[in-house]
Amino acid sequence: MNPSRRDLLRSLGGIGAALIFGPARGQSAEIMSRTIPSTGEKLPAIGLGTWQVFDVGGDAAARAPLREVLKAFVKAGGSVIDSSPMYGSAESVAGDLLAELRLRKRLFVATKVYTRGREEGVAQMETSFRRLRVKKMDLMQVHNLVDVGVHTKSINELKAKGRVRYSGITHYSASAYAEVESWLGREKYDFLQINYSLAERDAEKRLLGICTLRRRRDVPPRARQAAAAVGGRDRRGQLGAVLPQVDRRPPGDHVRDSGHRQPRAHGGQRRRGLRRAARRDDAQEDGRLLRLAMRFWVLVLALLSFPAFAQTKQEGVDVKKSRLLLLPASTVERSAAQQYSQLMRQAAQKGVLNLDKAQVERLRNIARALIPHSTRFNKDAEKWRWEVNVISSKTVNAFCMPGGKIVFFTGILEQLQLTDDEIAVIMGHEIGHALLEHGRARMSEQVLKNVGISIAAIVLNLGQISTEVLAQAANLAVSLPYARGQESDADLVGMELAARAGHDPRAAIVVWQKMQKLGQAQAARGQPPQFMSTHPAHETRIRDIQAAMPRVLPLYDKARLRPPVPVSPAPGQR
């Protein structure tokens, strides 16, 4: 029996379950390849990274399995190996093993420059040549856009001398995509390395379309227009107008309705007219089916993402906790602990970790007062191994990773001139994200959303532009409001933790007034409108905080009447 497209749509749910819980069968073992646009050279789509895993120094026992990994990698057809000076000893370990196994000619070796200043950058790149034991580097990239203009010039000079084959830029965070886009417009890079996975698909909204547009010879004019509209977030490109006519691949027999028959035409004009009518009907049907699929998955995501109350109604704030927690908490916390340790090690190596002891102790004292109240929102918090550290950087930011790993950057302390009460509400806000498991929920939501989009793309035989529009629709309908709700809930948790610890929760209003002024001072960078932002607008945020104040001020008044709590050891770096 040949299933119709409608039958396939009805089986979407079953396919989704199979994709989530069942392994793929009957797939080719051959590694896919991708073409480098600037030269036409082909590379395997799967490469080998060296962060953390190859950072083993001279430990022979730790190097032994890496040696076997390299052998298996090359035997399976892999060739790309990527490293960076910021990965500790990874470059040296990789270089030693490549030389020992005599694999250099079979591998595409890539690394990065990650420092400031022209001379420092050139010196670092020369060190990478020595560590990786190569005379010619296949790919040299500017890591995380650090001093990107200076290093781009140096890399281009190495390319002109024949010592570097390709150039590129990298960044690990979607927050830097605006700057990445700017540099893609200024310079001609061969590679762009960014965070892109099932859990992080923000690159599809902008950067992938821009990279595609640079290869105009491969993109039809109407597809370029649609990509530009999607990349620029121009909502005039409606689903019905863009999806069927721009990039939908011609359907094969496996997606054509079994009952479809083209009427026999008599005469060339009648034949052409019937074909045009058939194409028009197909386009309308495809648009209808896609809109149906979009509504279906948005509804599923909305229902699964709809939060449940984290605790029963009692004194204090009422916040919500997502039902959508597909990933185990232990997995998320273990990964966060590894990333945090890596960040602390790198900060220590660069001499920017905990430089001001008085400032570090100040933050740890505030954390000591907040942490005992965290179990009201997450009972597992009493088992967490809390840490509080300070990194010297102009970055205006702070965060708390799952498991209680807190970092403050000196930029937020100094540029906002924070009082203890203001630090308490900011720290409480970041702790709130961890207590309500927002990171775990967002990862789960993203995975499920992307599975749904992928299924719709397969079933409806959609090309890239159509899939991007569907992803953007799901993002606007579910992801962004969901993220804004998480930010609002973290605000409430932060206010309550601060109030119970004896810090004035009204400081939260002052913090966001300061943030608003700072944003206006940095107007060149701009703040996205609330509709497109994962954070509420400042005015909305302040209004919501004011509305919740009657719930937390009584807690603050009670805390001020309590006798001082005996001092316990402050959470710090192990």
NORQUIHU-V139671 format. One record per pair of residues at least 12 apart in sequence whose C-alpha atoms are under 10 Angstrom apart, sorted by the first residue. I is the first residue (numbers start at 0). J is the second residue. Records with the same first field share a line. If there is no record, write none. Layout:
I->J, J
//
This chain:
0->257
1->252, 253, 254, 255, 256, 257, 258
2->253, 254, 255, 256, 257
3->252, 253, 254, 255, 256, 257, 258, 259
4->253, 254, 255, 256, 257, 285, 288, 458, 459, 460
5->254, 255, 256, 288, 458, 459
6->254, 256, 458
7->254, 455, 458, 459
8->288, 289, 291, 292, 454, 455, 458, 459
9->292
10->458
11->292, 295, 296, 451, 454, 455, 458
12->295, 296, 451, 454
14->450, 451, 454, 458
15->447, 450, 451, 453, 454, 455
16->450
18->450, 451, 453, 454
19->446, 447, 450
28->75, 76
29->43, 75, 76
30->42, 43, 44, 45, 75, 76, 77
31->43, 44, 45, 76, 77
32->44, 45, 77
33->45
35->165, 189, 190
36->189, 190, 210, 211, 213, 214
37->165, 187, 188, 189, 190, 214
38->165, 189
42->76, 77, 78, 79, 107
43->76, 77, 78, 79, 107
44->77, 78, 79
45->72, 76, 77, 78, 79, 80
46->72, 76, 77, 78, 79, 80, 81, 107
47->68, 69, 72, 77, 78, 79, 80, 81, 82, 108
48->79, 80, 81, 82, 83, 89, 109
49->65, 80, 81, 82, 83, 86, 87, 88, 89, 90, 92, 93
50->81, 82, 83, 84, 85, 86, 87, 88, 89, 90, 341
51->86, 87, 88, 89, 337, 338, 341
52->65, 86, 89
53->65, 82, 86, 87, 88, 89, 90, 91, 92, 93
54->86, 87, 88, 89, 90, 91, 92, 93
55->87, 88, 89, 91, 92
56->87, 88, 89, 90, 91, 92
57->88, 91, 92
58->92
62->92, 93, 95, 96
63->96
65->92, 93, 96
66->92, 93, 95, 96, 97, 99, 100
67->96
69->93, 96, 97, 100, 102
70->96, 97, 100, 102
73->102, 105, 106
76->105, 106
77->105, 106, 107
78->102, 103, 104, 105, 106, 107, 108
79->105, 106, 107, 108, 109, 137, 138
80->93, 106, 107, 108, 109, 110
81->93, 107, 108, 109, 110, 111, 138, 139
82->108, 109, 110, 111, 127, 131, 139
83->109, 110, 111, 112, 113, 124, 127, 139, 140, 141, 142
84->110, 111, 112, 113, 114, 123, 124, 126, 127, 130, 142
85->111, 112, 113, 114, 142, 345, 348, 349
86->341, 345
87->341, 344, 345, 348
88->130
89->130, 131
90->110, 126, 127, 128, 129, 130, 131, 132
91->126, 127, 128, 129, 130, 131, 132
92->130, 131
93->108, 130, 131, 132
94->108, 127, 128, 129, 130, 131, 132, 133
95->130, 131, 132
96->131, 132
97->131, 132, 133
98->131, 132, 133
103->131, 132, 133
106->137
107->136, 137, 138
108->131, 133, 135, 136, 137, 138, 139
109->127, 131, 136, 137, 138, 139, 140, 163, 164, 165, 166, 167
110->124, 127, 128, 131, 136, 137, 138, 139, 140, 141, 142, 167
111->123, 124, 127, 138, 139, 140, 141, 142, 143, 166, 167, 168, 169
112->124, 125, 127, 139, 140, 141, 142, 143, 144, 145, 146, 147, 150, 151, 154, 168
113->140, 141, 142, 143, 144, 145, 146, 147, 150
114->141, 142, 144, 145, 146, 147, 150
115->145, 146, 147, 149, 150
116->145, 146, 147, 149, 150
117->146, 148, 149, 150, 151, 152, 153
118->149, 150, 153
119->150
120->141, 146, 149, 150, 153, 154
121->150, 153, 154, 157
124->136, 139, 150, 153, 154, 157
127->139
128->162
133->162
134->161, 162, 163
135->157, 158, 160, 161, 162, 163, 164
136->157, 158, 161, 162, 163, 164, 165, 166
137->158, 162, 163, 164, 165, 166
138->154, 158, 162, 163, 164, 165, 166, 167, 189, 190
139->151, 154, 155, 157, 158, 162, 163, 164, 165, 166, 167, 168, 189, 190
140->154, 165, 166, 167, 168, 169, 188, 189, 190, 191, 192
141->154, 166, 167, 168, 169, 170, 191, 192
142->167, 168, 169, 170, 171, 192
143->168, 169, 170, 171, 172, 175, 179, 192, 193
144->167, 168, 169, 170, 171, 175, 178, 179, 182
145->168, 169, 170
147->168, 169, 179, 182
148->182, 185, 186
150->168
151->166, 167, 168, 186, 187, 188
152->186
154->166, 167
155->187, 188
164->189
165->188, 189, 190
166->187, 188, 189, 190, 191
167->183, 186, 187, 188, 189, 190, 191, 192
168->182, 183, 188, 189, 190, 191, 192, 193
169->190, 191, 192, 193, 194
170->191, 192, 193, 194
171->192, 193, 194, 195
172->193, 194, 195, 199, 201, 202
173->193, 194, 195, 199, 200, 201, 202, 206
174->201
175->193
176->193, 201, 202, 205, 206
177->205, 206, 524
178->524
179->191, 193, 206
180->205, 206, 209, 210
183->206, 209, 210, 213
184->209, 210, 213
187->213
190->210
191->206, 207, 210
193->206
196->445, 446, 449
197->442, 443, 445, 446, 447, 448, 449, 450, 453
198->441, 442, 443, 444, 445, 446, 447, 448, 449
199->441, 442, 445, 446, 449
200->445, 446, 449, 467, 470, 474
201->470, 471, 474
202->230
203->229, 230, 463, 464, 466, 467, 468, 470, 471
204->226, 229, 230, 231, 232, 467, 468, 470, 471, 474
205->226, 227, 228, 229, 230, 231, 232, 467
206->230
207->226, 230, 463, 467
208->223, 225, 226, 227, 228, 229, 230, 231, 463, 464, 467
209->223, 226, 227, 230, 231
211->223, 226, 227
212->224, 226, 227
218->246
219->245, 246
220->245
221->241, 244, 245, 246
222->241, 242, 244, 245, 246, 463, 464, 465
223->245, 246, 464
224->236, 241, 245
225->237, 240, 241, 242, 245, 246, 464, 465, 468
226->241, 245, 463, 464, 465, 467, 468
227->464
228->241, 468
229->241, 464, 465, 467, 468, 471
230->464, 467, 468
232->468, 471, 531
234->468
236->468
237->286, 468
238->286, 287, 289, 290, 465, 468, 469, 472
239->282, 283, 284, 285, 286, 287, 289, 290
240->282, 283, 286
241->282, 286, 464, 465, 468
242->282, 283, 285, 286, 289, 290, 461, 462, 463, 464, 465, 466, 467, 468, 469
243->278, 279, 281, 282, 283, 284, 285, 286, 287, 289, 461, 462, 465
244->278, 279, 281, 282, 283, 285, 286, 465
245->462, 464, 465
246->460, 461, 462, 463, 464, 465, 466
247->282, 285, 456, 459, 460, 461, 462, 463, 464, 465, 466
248->459, 460, 461, 462, 463
249->460, 461, 462
250->281, 459, 460, 461
251->460
253->458
254->457, 458, 459, 460
255->281
261->273, 274, 277
262->274, 277
285->459, 460, 461
286->459, 465
288->455, 459
289->455, 456, 458, 459, 461, 465, 466, 469
290->469, 472
291->455
292->451, 452, 454, 455, 456, 458, 459, 469
293->451, 452, 455, 468, 469, 470, 472, 473
294->469, 472, 473, 476
295->451
296->447, 448, 449, 450, 451, 452, 455, 469, 473, 477
297->448, 451, 452, 469, 472, 473, 474, 475, 476, 477, 478
298->473, 476, 477
299->447, 448, 451
300->323, 444, 445, 447, 448, 451, 473, 476, 477, 478
301->444, 473, 476, 477, 478, 481
302->322, 323, 477
303->321, 322, 323, 324, 444, 447
304->320, 321, 322, 323, 324, 440, 441, 443, 444, 477, 478, 481
305->319, 320, 321, 322, 323, 477, 481
306->318, 319, 320, 321, 322, 323, 481, 484, 485
307->319, 320, 321, 322, 323
308->320, 321, 322
309->321, 322, 375, 376, 377, 435
310->375, 376, 377
313->550
314->495, 550, 551, 553, 554
315->491, 492, 494, 495, 496, 498, 499, 547, 548, 549, 550, 551, 552, 553, 554
316->488, 491, 492, 494, 495, 547, 548, 549, 550, 551
317->376, 488, 491, 492, 547, 550
318->376, 431, 435, 484, 485, 487, 488, 489, 490, 491, 492
319->376, 435, 484, 485, 488, 489
320->376, 434, 435, 436, 437, 440, 485, 488
321->435, 436, 437, 439, 440, 441, 444, 481, 485
322->440, 444
323->439, 440, 441, 442, 443, 444, 447
324->436, 437, 438, 439, 440, 441, 442, 443, 444
325->439, 440, 441, 442, 443, 444, 446, 447
326->439, 440, 442, 443, 446
327->439, 443
328->379, 401, 402, 436, 438, 439, 440
329->401, 402
330->439
331->400, 401, 402, 436, 438, 439, 442
332->383, 400, 401, 402, 403, 404, 433, 436, 438, 439
333->401, 402
334->400, 401, 402
335->399, 400, 401, 402, 403, 404, 438
336->384, 400, 401, 402, 403, 404
338->400, 404
339->386, 399, 400, 401, 404, 405, 406
340->404, 572, 573
342->390, 406
343->388, 389, 390, 406, 572
346->389, 390, 391
347->390
350->390, 391
351->389, 390, 391, 392, 408, 409
352->388, 389, 390, 391, 392, 408
353->387, 388, 389, 390, 391, 407, 408, 409, 572
354->389, 390, 391, 409
355->389, 390, 391, 409
356->389
358->388, 389, 409, 412
359->387, 388, 389, 390, 407, 571
360->387, 388, 389, 569, 570, 571
361->419, 422, 569
362->387, 388, 389, 405, 406, 407, 419, 422, 423, 426, 569, 570
363->386, 387, 388, 389, 405, 568, 569, 570, 571
364->387, 419, 566, 567, 568, 569, 570
365->419, 420, 422, 423, 426, 427, 497, 500, 501, 502, 569
366->385, 386, 387, 405, 422, 423, 426, 427, 430, 497, 500, 569, 570, 571
367->385, 387, 500, 566, 567, 568, 569, 570
368->423, 496, 497, 499, 500, 501, 502, 564, 566, 567, 569
369->423, 424, 426, 427, 430, 493, 495, 496, 497, 498, 499, 500, 501, 502
370->385, 403, 427, 430, 496, 497, 500, 570
371->496, 499, 500
372->495, 496, 497, 499, 500
373->427, 430, 431, 433, 434, 492, 493, 495, 496
374->434
375->434, 492, 496
376->431, 433, 434, 435, 492, 496
377->431, 433, 434, 435, 436
378->434
379->402, 434
380->401, 402, 403, 433, 434
381->402, 403
382->402, 403
383->401, 402, 403, 404
384->402, 403, 404, 570, 571, 572, 573
385->399, 400, 401, 402, 403, 404, 405, 569, 570, 571, 572, 573
386->399, 400, 402, 403, 404, 405, 406, 569, 570, 571, 572, 573
387->399, 403, 404, 405, 406, 407, 569, 570, 571, 572
388->404, 405, 406, 407, 408, 570, 571, 572
389->405, 406, 407, 408, 409
390->406, 407, 408, 409, 410
391->407, 408, 409, 410
392->407, 408, 409, 410, 411
393->408, 409, 410, 411, 412, 413, 414
394->407, 408, 409, 410, 411, 412, 414
395->407, 408, 409, 410, 411, 412, 413, 414, 415, 514, 517
396->408, 409, 410, 411, 412, 425
397->409, 410, 411, 412, 422, 425, 426, 428, 429
398->425, 426, 427, 428, 429, 430, 432, 433
399->426, 427, 428, 429, 430, 431, 432, 433, 434
400->429, 430, 432, 433, 434, 436, 438
401->430, 432, 433, 434, 435, 436, 437, 438, 439
402->430, 433, 434, 436
403->429, 430, 433, 434, 570
404->430, 433, 570, 571, 572
405->426, 429, 430, 433, 570, 571, 572
406->426, 429
407->422, 425, 426
411->425, 514
414->513, 514, 517
415->510, 513, 514, 516, 517
416->510, 513
417->506, 509, 510, 513
418->506, 510
419->502, 503, 506
420->494, 497, 498, 500, 501, 502, 503, 504, 505, 506, 507, 509, 510
421->494, 497, 502, 503, 504, 505, 506, 507, 508, 509, 510, 511
422->497, 502, 506, 507, 510
423->493, 494, 496, 497, 498, 500, 501, 502, 503, 504, 506, 507
424->489, 490, 491, 492, 493, 494, 495, 496, 497, 498, 502, 503, 504, 505, 506, 507, 508, 510
425->489, 490, 493, 494, 497, 506, 507, 510, 511
426->493, 494, 496, 497
427->489, 490, 491, 492, 493, 494, 495, 496, 497, 498
428->486, 487, 488, 489, 490, 491, 492, 493, 494, 495, 496, 497, 507
429->486, 489, 490, 492, 493
430->489, 490, 492, 493, 496
431->485, 486, 488, 489, 490, 491, 492, 493, 494, 495, 496
432->485, 486, 488, 489, 490, 492, 493
433->489
434->489, 492
435->485, 488, 489, 492
436->485
437->481, 482, 485, 486, 488, 489
438->485
440->481, 485
441->478, 481, 482, 485
444->477, 478, 481
445->474, 478
448->470, 473, 474, 477, 478
449->470, 473
451->470, 473
452->466, 467, 469, 470, 473
453->466, 469, 470
455->469
456->469
474->531
475->530, 531, 532
478->533
479->529, 530, 531, 532, 533, 534, 535
480->529, 530, 531, 532, 533, 534, 535
481->533
482->532, 533, 534, 535
483->529, 530, 532, 533, 534, 535, 536, 540
484->533, 534, 535
485->533, 534, 535
486->533, 534, 535, 540
487->534, 535, 539, 540, 543, 544
490->507, 540, 541, 543, 544, 547
491->504, 507, 543, 544, 547, 548, 550, 551
492->551
493->507
494->506, 507, 544, 547, 548, 550, 551, 552, 555
495->547, 548, 550, 551, 552, 554, 555
496->551, 554, 555
497->551, 554, 555, 558
498->551, 552, 553, 554, 555, 556, 557, 558, 559
499->551, 552, 553, 554, 555, 556, 557, 558, 559
500->554, 555, 557, 558, 559, 564
501->554, 555, 556, 557, 558, 559, 560, 561, 563
502->554, 555, 556, 558, 559
503->551, 552, 554, 555, 556, 558, 559
504->544, 545, 548, 551, 552, 554, 555
505->544, 545, 548, 551, 552, 555
507->540, 541, 544, 545, 548
508->537, 540, 541, 542, 543, 544, 545, 548
509->541
510->541
511->536, 537, 538, 540, 541, 544
512->537, 538, 540, 541
513->537
514->537
515->536, 537, 538
516->537
518->537
//
